[in-house]
Amino acid sequence: MALPAEARRRWNLTGGGAVEVADLGDALVIVPAGLGGLRAMLLDAVTEAGGYEALAAKVADEEPDLA
């Protein structure tokens, strides 16, 4: 997979490098491998937001059709 030069420089992938990809259906999330992994990054974000229950409650309040 080819990434734009600006992204490769920003993430220090200029000499090639491994990335992790999450397919979200309508979009891809691409992160450099070796930063704790995509799973760890997502877990940190969920934890920082108050945990799964807090996020689910917020979605239920804001978007009842998704609850």
All heavy atoms as a GROMACS GRO file, in nm:
protein
  473
    1MET      N    1   0.085  -0.116   0.000
    1MET     CA    2   0.000   0.000   0.000
    1MET      C    3   0.090   0.123   0.000
    1MET      O    4   0.187   0.129   0.073
    1MET     CB    5  -0.089  -0.003   0.125
    1MET     CG    6  -0.164   0.124   0.146
    1MET     SD    7  -0.269   0.136   0.292
    1MET     CE    8  -0.261  -0.015   0.376
    2ALA      N    9   0.056   0.218  -0.080
    2ALA     CA   10   0.134   0.342  -0.086
    2ALA      C   11   0.065   0.450  -0.003
    2ALA      O   12  -0.056   0.468  -0.012
    2ALA     CB   13   0.149   0.387  -0.229
    3LEU      N   14   0.142   0.518   0.078
    3LEU     CA   15   0.092   0.630   0.157
    3LEU      C   16   0.151   0.759   0.103
    3LEU      O   17   0.263   0.760   0.052
    3LEU     CB   18   0.133   0.615   0.304
    3LEU     CG   19   0.076   0.496   0.380
    3LEU    CD1   20   0.138   0.488   0.518
    3LEU    CD2   21  -0.074   0.505   0.389
    4PRO      N   22   0.079   0.869   0.114
    4PRO     CA   23   0.134   0.997   0.068
    4PRO      C   24   0.265   1.029   0.140
    4PRO      O   25   0.284   0.994   0.257
    4PRO     CB   26   0.027   1.099   0.105
    4PRO     CG   27  -0.098   1.019   0.120
    4PRO     CD   28  -0.055   0.883   0.167
    5ALA      N   29   0.356   1.096   0.068
    5ALA     CA   30   0.488   1.128   0.124
    5ALA      C   31   0.477   1.206   0.255
    5ALA      O   32   0.551   1.181   0.349
    5ALA     CB   33   0.570   1.207   0.022
    6GLU      N   34   0.384   1.299   0.262
    6GLU     CA   35   0.367   1.379   0.384
    6GLU      C   36   0.334   1.289   0.505
    6GLU      O   37   0.390   1.307   0.613
    6GLU     CB   38   0.256   1.482   0.364
    6GLU     CG   39   0.238   1.574   0.483
    6GLU     CD   40   0.132   1.679   0.457
    6GLU    OE1   41   0.124   1.730   0.344
    6GLU    OE2   42   0.057   1.709   0.551
    7ALA      N   43   0.247   1.192   0.485
    7ALA     CA   44   0.212   1.100   0.594
    7ALA      C   45   0.331   1.013   0.631
    7ALA      O   46   0.356   0.988   0.749
    7ALA     CB   47   0.093   1.012   0.554
    8ARG      N   48   0.407   0.966   0.531
    8ARG     CA   49   0.524   0.883   0.560
    8ARG      C   50   0.626   0.960   0.641
    8ARG      O   51   0.684   0.906   0.736
    8ARG     CB   52   0.587   0.832   0.430
    8ARG     CG   53   0.500   0.730   0.358
    8ARG     CD   54   0.574   0.656   0.246
    8ARG     NE   55   0.654   0.743   0.162
    8ARG     CZ   56   0.610   0.800   0.050
    8ARG    NH1   57   0.485   0.783   0.011
    8ARG    NH2   58   0.690   0.875  -0.023
    9ARG      N   59   0.649   1.085   0.607
    9ARG     CA   60   0.745   1.167   0.683
    9ARG      C   61   0.694   1.194   0.825
    9ARG      O   62   0.768   1.181   0.921
    9ARG     CB   63   0.771   1.299   0.612
    9ARG     CG   64   0.862   1.286   0.491
    9ARG     CD   65   0.906   1.422   0.438
    9ARG     NE   66   0.794   1.500   0.384
    9ARG     CZ   67   0.748   1.491   0.259
    9ARG    NH1   68   0.806   1.408   0.173
    9ARG    NH2   69   0.648   1.565   0.219
   10ARG      N   70   0.567   1.228   0.836
   10ARG     CA   71   0.509   1.260   0.967
   10ARG      C   72   0.520   1.143   1.063
   10ARG      O   73   0.546   1.161   1.182
   10ARG     CB   74   0.362   1.298   0.948
   10ARG     CG   75   0.293   1.334   1.076
   10ARG     CD   76   0.151   1.375   1.048
   10ARG     NE   77   0.088   1.419   1.169
   10ARG     CZ   78  -0.028   1.475   1.176
   10ARG    NH1   79  -0.097   1.494   1.066
   10ARG    NH2   80  -0.079   1.511   1.290
   11TRP      N   81   0.499   1.021   1.014
   11TRP     CA   82   0.501   0.903   1.099
   11TRP      C   83   0.633   0.826   1.090
   11TRP      O   84   0.643   0.714   1.136
   11TRP     CB   85   0.383   0.812   1.064
   11TRP     CG   86   0.254   0.878   1.101
   11TRP    CD1   87   0.168   0.943   1.017
   11TRP    CD2   88   0.198   0.888   1.231
   11TRP    NE1   89   0.063   0.992   1.088
   11TRP    CE2   90   0.078   0.960   1.219
   11TRP    CE3   91   0.238   0.841   1.358
   11TRP    CZ2   92  -0.003   0.987   1.329
   11TRP    CZ3   93   0.157   0.870   1.465
   11TRP    CH2   94   0.038   0.941   1.451
   12ASN      N   95   0.734   0.889   1.031
   12ASN     CA   96   0.867   0.829   1.021
   12ASN      C   97   0.864   0.693   0.952
   12ASN      O   98   0.927   0.598   0.996
   12ASN     CB   99   0.934   0.819   1.159
   12ASN     CG  100   1.083   0.797   1.149
   12ASN    OD1  101   1.144   0.836   1.050
   12ASN    ND2  102   1.141   0.735   1.249
   13LEU      N  103   0.792   0.687   0.842
   13LEU     CA  104   0.785   0.565   0.763
   13LEU      C  105   0.857   0.583   0.630
   13LEU      O  106   0.829   0.515   0.533
   13LEU     CB  107   0.638   0.528   0.735
   13LEU     CG  108   0.553   0.495   0.857
   13LEU    CD1  109   0.407   0.481   0.817
   13LEU    CD2  110   0.602   0.369   0.926
   14THR      N  111   0.954   0.674   0.628
   14THR     CA  112   1.020   0.709   0.503
   14THR      C  113   1.095   0.592   0.441
   14THR      O  114   1.105   0.583   0.320
   14THR     CB  115   1.116   0.828   0.523
   14THR    OG1  116   1.205   0.799   0.630
   14THR    CG2  117   1.038   0.955   0.553
   15GLY      N  118   1.148   0.502   0.520
   15GLY     CA  119   1.219   0.388   0.466
   15GLY      C  120   1.131   0.265   0.459
   15GLY      O  121   1.179   0.153   0.453
   16GLY      N  122   1.001   0.284   0.457
   16GLY     CA  123   0.908   0.172   0.463
   16GLY      C  124   0.882   0.138   0.609
   16GLY      O  125   0.953   0.183   0.698
   17GLY      N  126   0.783   0.067   0.634
   17GLY     CA  127   0.752   0.030   0.771
   17GLY      C  128   0.616  -0.035   0.780
   17GLY      O  129   0.533  -0.021   0.691
   18ALA      N  130   0.596  -0.103   0.890
   18ALA     CA  131   0.470  -0.174   0.911
   18ALA      C  132   0.364  -0.080   0.964
   18ALA      O  133   0.392   0.011   1.040
   18ALA     CB  134   0.493  -0.289   1.010
   19VAL      N  135   0.241  -0.102   0.918
   19VAL     CA  136   0.126  -0.027   0.967
   19VAL      C  137   0.017  -0.126   1.007
   19VAL      O  138   0.020  -0.242   0.966
   19VAL     CB  139   0.071   0.071   0.861
   19VAL    CG1  140   0.172   0.178   0.827
   19VAL    CG2  141   0.025  -0.001   0.737
   20GLU      N  142  -0.076  -0.078   1.088
   20GLU     CA  143  -0.194  -0.156   1.122
   20GLU      C  144  -0.314  -0.086   1.061
   20GLU      O  145  -0.319   0.038   1.057
   20GLU     CB  146  -0.210  -0.167   1.273
   20GLU     CG  147  -0.100  -0.249   1.338
   20GLU     CD  148  -0.122  -0.265   1.486
   20GLU    OE1  149  -0.230  -0.312   1.525
   20GLU    OE2  150  -0.032  -0.228   1.562
   21VAL      N  151  -0.409  -0.164   1.013
   21VAL     CA  152  -0.525  -0.108   0.945
   21VAL      C  153  -0.652  -0.161   1.010
   21VAL      O  154  -0.666  -0.281   1.035
   21VAL     CB  155  -0.525  -0.148   0.795
   21VAL    CG1  156  -0.647  -0.095   0.724
   21VAL    CG2  157  -0.397  -0.101   0.728
   22ALA      N  158  -0.746  -0.070   1.041
   22ALA     CA  159  -0.877  -0.108   1.091
   22ALA      C  160  -0.979  -0.066   0.985
   22ALA      O  161  -0.984   0.050   0.947
   22ALA     CB  162  -0.908  -0.039   1.223
   23ASP      N  163  -1.057  -0.161   0.938
   23ASP     CA  164  -1.160  -0.134   0.837
   23ASP      C  165  -1.288  -0.098   0.910
   23ASP      O  166  -1.346  -0.180   0.980
   23ASP     CB  167  -1.179  -0.259   0.751
   23ASP     CG  168  -1.278  -0.238   0.639
   23ASP    OD1  169  -1.349  -0.135   0.639
   23ASP    OD2  170  -1.284  -0.324   0.551
   24LEU      N  171  -1.333   0.026   0.895
   24LEU     CA  172  -1.454   0.074   0.962
   24LEU      C  173  -1.576   0.070   0.869
   24LEU      O  174  -1.680   0.125   0.902
   24LEU     CB  175  -1.433   0.216   1.014
   24LEU     CG  176  -1.315   0.234   1.109
   24LEU    CD1  177  -1.306   0.380   1.152
   24LEU    CD2  178  -1.326   0.143   1.230
   25GLY      N  179  -1.562   0.006   0.757
   25GLY     CA  180  -1.672  -0.001   0.661
   25GLY      C  181  -1.663   0.108   0.558
   25GLY      O  182  -1.637   0.082   0.442
   26ASP      N  183  -1.684   0.233   0.600
   26ASP     CA  184  -1.677   0.346   0.508
   26ASP      C  185  -1.542   0.414   0.509
   26ASP      O  186  -1.520   0.512   0.437
   26ASP     CB  187  -1.784   0.450   0.543
   26ASP     CG  188  -1.924   0.398   0.517
   26ASP    OD1  189  -1.938   0.308   0.434
   26ASP    OD2  190  -2.018   0.449   0.580
   27ALA      N  191  -1.452   0.369   0.595
   27ALA     CA  192  -1.321   0.433   0.608
   27ALA      C  193  -1.220   0.332   0.662
   27ALA      O  194  -1.258   0.230   0.719
   27ALA     CB  195  -1.330   0.552   0.703
   28LEU      N  196  -1.094   0.363   0.640
   28LEU     CA  197  -0.986   0.285   0.699
   28LEU      C  198  -0.912   0.373   0.798
   28LEU      O  199  -0.892   0.492   0.772
   28LEU     CB  200  -0.885   0.240   0.592
   28LEU     CG  201  -0.933   0.140   0.489
   28LEU    CD1  202  -0.823   0.117   0.385
   28LEU    CD2  203  -0.973   0.010   0.553
   29VAL      N  204  -0.871   0.314   0.910
   29VAL     CA  205  -0.784   0.382   1.005
   29VAL      C  206  -0.648   0.315   0.991
   29VAL      O  207  -0.637   0.193   1.006
   29VAL     CB  208  -0.835   0.370   1.150
   29VAL    CG1  209  -0.737   0.432   1.246
   29VAL    CG2  210  -0.972   0.434   1.164
   30ILE      N  211  -0.546   0.394   0.957
   30ILE     CA  212  -0.411   0.341   0.937
   30ILE      C  213  -0.319   0.405   1.041
   30ILE      O  214  -0.314   0.527   1.051
   30ILE     CB  215  -0.359   0.373   0.796
   30ILE    CG1  216  -0.456   0.316   0.691
   30ILE    CG2  217  -0.218   0.318   0.775
   30ILE    CD1  218  -0.428   0.364   0.551
   31VAL      N  219  -0.252   0.321   1.120
   31VAL     CA  220  -0.158   0.372   1.220
   31VAL      C  221  -0.028   0.296   1.208
   31VAL      O  222  -0.026   0.178   1.170
   31VAL     CB  223  -0.213   0.360   1.364
   31VAL    CG1  224  -0.338   0.443   1.383
   31VAL    CG2  225  -0.240   0.215   1.402
   32PRO      N  226   0.083   0.360   1.239
   32PRO     CA  227   0.212   0.290   1.236
   32PRO      C  228   0.212   0.176   1.338
   32PRO      O  229   0.160   0.192   1.449
   32PRO     CB  230   0.314   0.396   1.276
   32PRO     CG  231   0.245   0.526   1.255
   32PRO     CD  232   0.100   0.501   1.276
   33ALA      N  233   0.265   0.064   1.300
   33ALA     CA  234   0.280  -0.047   1.394
   33ALA      C  235   0.390  -0.011   1.494
   33ALA      O  236   0.475   0.074   1.466
   33ALA     CB  237   0.315  -0.175   1.319
   34GLY      N  238   0.387  -0.072   1.609
   34GLY     CA  239   0.493  -0.050   1.706
   34GLY      C  240   0.466   0.063   1.803
   34GLY      O  241   0.548   0.096   1.885
   35LEU      N  242   0.348   0.124   1.797
   35LEU     CA  243   0.313   0.228   1.893
   35LEU      C  244   0.222   0.171   2.001
   35LEU      O  245   0.142   0.240   2.058
   35LEU     CB  246   0.242   0.345   1.823
   35LEU     CG  247   0.324   0.421   1.721
   35LEU    CD1  248   0.239   0.529   1.655
   35LEU    CD2  249   0.444   0.486   1.788
   36GLY      N  250   0.235   0.044   2.029
   36GLY     CA  251   0.147  -0.020   2.124
   36GLY      C  252   0.035  -0.094   2.053
   36GLY      O  253  -0.044  -0.161   2.113
   37GLY      N  254   0.031  -0.079   1.923
   37GLY     CA  255  -0.069  -0.147   1.842
   37GLY      C  256  -0.201  -0.073   1.841
   37GLY      O  257  -0.234   0.003   1.932
   38LEU      N  258  -0.277  -0.095   1.736
   38LEU     CA  259  -0.406  -0.030   1.718
   38LEU      C  260  -0.501  -0.066   1.831
   38LEU      O  261  -0.571   0.019   1.884
   38LEU     CB  262  -0.464  -0.068   1.582
   38LEU     CG  263  -0.595  -0.003   1.542
   38LEU    CD1  264  -0.582   0.149   1.546
   38LEU    CD2  265  -0.637  -0.050   1.404
   39ARG      N  266  -0.502  -0.191   1.869
   39ARG     CA  267  -0.590  -0.236   1.977
   39ARG      C  268  -0.560  -0.160   2.106
   39ARG      O  269  -0.651  -0.113   2.175
   39ARG     CB  270  -0.576  -0.386   1.997
   39ARG     CG  271  -0.669  -0.441   2.101
   39ARG     CD  272  -0.644  -0.592   2.118
   39ARG     NE  273  -0.725  -0.642   2.226
   39ARG     CZ  274  -0.816  -0.736   2.212
   39ARG    NH1  275  -0.838  -0.788   2.094
   39ARG    NH2  276  -0.885  -0.777   2.315
   40ALA      N  277  -0.432  -0.145   2.138
   40ALA     CA  278  -0.393  -0.074   2.260
   40ALA      C  279  -0.432   0.074   2.252
   40ALA      O  280  -0.477   0.132   2.350
   40ALA     CB  281  -0.243  -0.088   2.284
   41MET      N  282  -0.416   0.134   2.133
   41MET     CA  283  -0.452   0.274   2.116
   41MET      C  284  -0.602   0.294   2.136
   41MET      O  285  -0.646   0.390   2.201
   41MET     CB  286  -0.409   0.324   1.978
   41MET     CG  287  -0.259   0.333   1.961
   41MET     SD  288  -0.210   0.373   1.791
   41MET     CE  289  -0.256   0.546   1.786
   42LEU      N  290  -0.683   0.205   2.080
   42LEU     CA  291  -0.827   0.215   2.097
   42LEU      C  292  -0.868   0.192   2.241
   42LEU      O  293  -0.954   0.263   2.294
   42LEU     CB  294  -0.899   0.116   2.005
   42LEU     CG  295  -0.891   0.147   1.856
   42LEU    CD1  296  -0.948   0.033   1.774
   42LEU    CD2  297  -0.964   0.276   1.825
   43LEU      N  298  -0.807   0.096   2.307
   43LEU     CA  299  -0.836   0.071   2.448
   43LEU      C  300  -0.803   0.192   2.533
   43LEU      O  301  -0.881   0.231   2.620
   43LEU     CB  302  -0.759  -0.052   2.498
   43LEU     CG  303  -0.780  -0.088   2.645
   43LEU    CD1  304  -0.928  -0.115   2.674
   43LEU    CD2  305  -0.697  -0.209   2.682
   44ASP      N  306  -0.689   0.254   2.506
   44ASP     CA  307  -0.652   0.376   2.580
   44ASP      C  308  -0.755   0.486   2.559
   44ASP      O  309  -0.793   0.556   2.654
   44ASP     CB  310  -0.514   0.426   2.536
   44ASP     CG  311  -0.400   0.337   2.585
   44ASP    OD1  312  -0.424   0.253   2.674
   44ASP    OD2  313  -0.288   0.352   2.533
   45ALA      N  314  -0.803   0.502   2.436
   45ALA     CA  315  -0.901   0.607   2.406
   45ALA      C  316  -1.034   0.580   2.478
   45ALA      O  317  -1.094   0.671   2.533
   45ALA     CB  318  -0.923   0.617   2.255
   46VAL      N  319  -1.076   0.454   2.479
   46VAL     CA  320  -1.201   0.419   2.548
   46VAL      C  321  -1.185   0.440   2.699
   46VAL      O  322  -1.274   0.496   2.764
   46VAL     CB  323  -1.241   0.273   2.517
   46VAL    CG1  324  -1.353   0.225   2.608
   46VAL    CG2  325  -1.283   0.261   2.371
   47THR      N  326  -1.074   0.400   2.753
   47THR     CA  327  -1.048   0.418   2.896
   47THR      C  328  -1.047   0.566   2.932
   47THR      O  329  -1.108   0.608   3.031
   47THR     CB  330  -0.916   0.350   2.936
   47THR    OG1  331  -0.924   0.211   2.903
   47THR    CG2  332  -0.887   0.367   3.083
   48GLU      N  333  -0.980   0.646   2.850
   48GLU     CA  334  -0.971   0.790   2.872
   48GLU      C  335  -1.109   0.856   2.869
   48GLU      O  336  -1.134   0.954   2.938
   48GLU     CB  337  -0.883   0.854   2.765
   48GLU     CG  338  -0.778   0.947   2.818
   48GLU     CD  339  -0.691   1.000   2.706
   48GLU    OE1  340  -0.730   1.100   2.643
   48GLU    OE2  341  -0.586   0.938   2.681
   49ALA      N  342  -1.200   0.799   2.790
   49ALA     CA  343  -1.334   0.854   2.777
   49ALA      C  344  -1.428   0.807   2.887
   49ALA      O  345  -1.546   0.841   2.887
   49ALA     CB  346  -1.391   0.817   2.641
   50GLY      N  347  -1.378   0.730   2.982
   50GLY     CA  348  -1.461   0.686   3.094
   50GLY      C  349  -1.505   0.541   3.087
   50GLY      O  350  -1.582   0.495   3.170
   51GLY      N  351  -1.459   0.468   2.988
   51GLY     CA  352  -1.493   0.327   2.976
   51GLY      C  353  -1.608   0.304   2.879
   51GLY      O  354  -1.678   0.396   2.836
   52TYR      N  355  -1.627   0.177   2.847
   52TYR     CA  356  -1.728   0.139   2.749
   52TYR      C  357  -1.868   0.180   2.792
   52TYR      O  358  -1.946   0.232   2.713
   52TYR     CB  359  -1.723  -0.013   2.724
   52TYR     CG  360  -1.831  -0.060   2.631
   52TYR    CD1  361  -1.819  -0.041   2.494
   52TYR    CD2  362  -1.948  -0.118   2.680
   52TYR    CE1  363  -1.920  -0.080   2.407
   52TYR    CE2  364  -2.050  -0.157   2.594
   52TYR     CZ  365  -2.035  -0.138   2.459
   52TYR     OH  366  -2.136  -0.177   2.374
   53GLU      N  367  -1.902   0.155   2.920
   53GLU     CA  368  -2.036   0.186   2.968
   53GLU      C  369  -2.067   0.335   2.952
   53GLU      O  370  -2.177   0.373   2.911
   53GLU     CB  371  -2.053   0.143   3.114
   53GLU     CG  372  -2.054  -0.008   3.135
   53GLU     CD  373  -1.914  -0.071   3.133
   53GLU    OE1  374  -1.813   0.004   3.142
   53GLU    OE2  375  -1.906  -0.194   3.119
   54ALA      N  376  -1.970   0.421   2.985
   54ALA     CA  377  -1.991   0.566   2.971
   54ALA      C  378  -2.010   0.605   2.825
   54ALA      O  379  -2.097   0.686   2.793
   54ALA     CB  380  -1.872   0.642   3.032
   55LEU      N  381  -1.930   0.546   2.736
   55LEU     CA  382  -1.945   0.576   2.594
   55LEU      C  383  -2.078   0.527   2.540
   55LEU      O  384  -2.145   0.597   2.464
   55LEU     CB  385  -1.830   0.514   2.514
   55LEU     CG  386  -1.695   0.582   2.530
   55LEU    CD1  387  -1.587   0.500   2.460
   55LEU    CD2  388  -1.698   0.722   2.475
   56ALA      N  389  -2.119   0.407   2.580
   56ALA     CA  390  -2.247   0.352   2.535
   56ALA      C  391  -2.363   0.437   2.584
   56ALA      O  392  -2.459   0.463   2.510
   56ALA     CB  393  -2.262   0.208   2.582
   57ALA      N  394  -2.356   0.483   2.708
   57ALA     CA  395  -2.462   0.568   2.764
   57ALA      C  396  -2.469   0.702   2.688
   57ALA      O  397  -2.578   0.751   2.659
   57ALA     CB  398  -2.438   0.593   2.913
   58LYS      N  399  -2.354   0.758   2.655
   58LYS     CA  400  -2.350   0.884   2.581
   58LYS      C  401  -2.413   0.868   2.443
   58LYS      O  402  -2.492   0.951   2.399
   58LYS     CB  403  -2.206   0.934   2.569
   58LYS     CG  404  -2.195   1.068   2.500
   58LYS     CD  405  -2.052   1.118   2.498
   58LYS     CE  406  -2.048   1.252   2.429
   58LYS     NZ  407  -1.916   1.308   2.422
   59VAL      N  408  -2.379   0.759   2.376
   59VAL     CA  409  -2.437   0.733   2.244
   59VAL      C  410  -2.588   0.713   2.257
   59VAL      O  411  -2.665   0.767   2.176
   59VAL     CB  412  -2.372   0.609   2.178
   59VAL    CG1  413  -2.451   0.564   2.055
   59VAL    CG2  414  -2.229   0.639   2.141
   60ALA      N  415  -2.632   0.640   2.358
   60ALA     CA  416  -2.775   0.617   2.378
   60ALA      C  417  -2.849   0.748   2.401
   60ALA      O  418  -2.961   0.768   2.353
   60ALA     CB  419  -2.798   0.522   2.495
   61ASP      N  420  -2.786   0.840   2.475
   61ASP     CA  421  -2.849   0.971   2.500
   61ASP      C  422  -2.853   1.056   2.374
   61ASP      O  423  -2.953   1.122   2.346
   61ASP     CB  424  -2.771   1.048   2.608
   61ASP     CG  425  -2.792   0.992   2.747
   61ASP    OD1  426  -2.889   0.914   2.766
   61ASP    OD2  427  -2.713   1.024   2.836
   62GLU      N  428  -2.742   1.055   2.298
   62GLU     CA  429  -2.732   1.143   2.181
   62GLU      C  430  -2.795   1.084   2.056
   62GLU      O  431  -2.842   1.158   1.970
   62GLU     CB  432  -2.584   1.175   2.154
   62GLU     CG  433  -2.520   1.258   2.265
   62GLU     CD  434  -2.371   1.282   2.242
   62GLU    OE1  435  -2.318   1.239   2.137
   62GLU    OE2  436  -2.310   1.344   2.330
   63GLU      N  437  -2.794   0.953   2.044
   63GLU     CA  438  -2.847   0.887   1.925
   63GLU      C  439  -2.932   0.767   1.968
   63GLU      O  440  -2.890   0.651   1.959
   63GLU     CB  441  -2.731   0.837   1.835
   63GLU     CG  442  -2.641   0.947   1.782
   63GLU     CD  443  -2.708   1.032   1.676
   63GLU    OE1  444  -2.806   0.986   1.614
   63GLU    OE2  445  -2.662   1.145   1.657
   64PRO      N  446  -3.055   0.790   2.013
   64PRO     CA  447  -3.138   0.680   2.064
   64PRO      C  448  -3.158   0.566   1.965
   64PRO      O  449  -3.174   0.451   2.006
   64PRO     CB  450  -3.272   0.748   2.096
   64PRO     CG  451  -3.247   0.893   2.093
   64PRO     CD  452  -3.120   0.918   2.018
   65ASP      N  453  -3.154   0.596   1.835
   65ASP     CA  454  -3.171   0.490   1.735
   65ASP      C  455  -3.057   0.391   1.735
   65ASP      O  456  -3.072   0.279   1.686
   65ASP     CB  457  -3.186   0.551   1.595
   65ASP     CG  458  -3.316   0.630   1.578
   65ASP    OD1  459  -3.409   0.608   1.657
   65ASP    OD2  460  -3.321   0.713   1.486
   66LEU      N  461  -2.941   0.431   1.788
   66LEU     CA  462  -2.826   0.340   1.792
   66LEU      C  463  -2.820   0.257   1.920
   66LEU      O  464  -2.741   0.164   1.929
   66LEU     CB  465  -2.696   0.421   1.778
   66LEU     CG  466  -2.677   0.496   1.646
   66LEU    CD1  467  -2.546   0.573   1.648
   66LEU    CD2  468  -2.680   0.400   1.529
   67ALA      N  469  -2.900   0.292   2.018
   67ALA     CA  470  -2.896   0.223   2.148
   67ALA      C  471  -2.955   0.083   2.139
   67ALA      O  472  -3.030   0.050   2.055
   67ALA     CB  473  -2.970   0.305   2.252
   0.00000   0.00000   0.00000
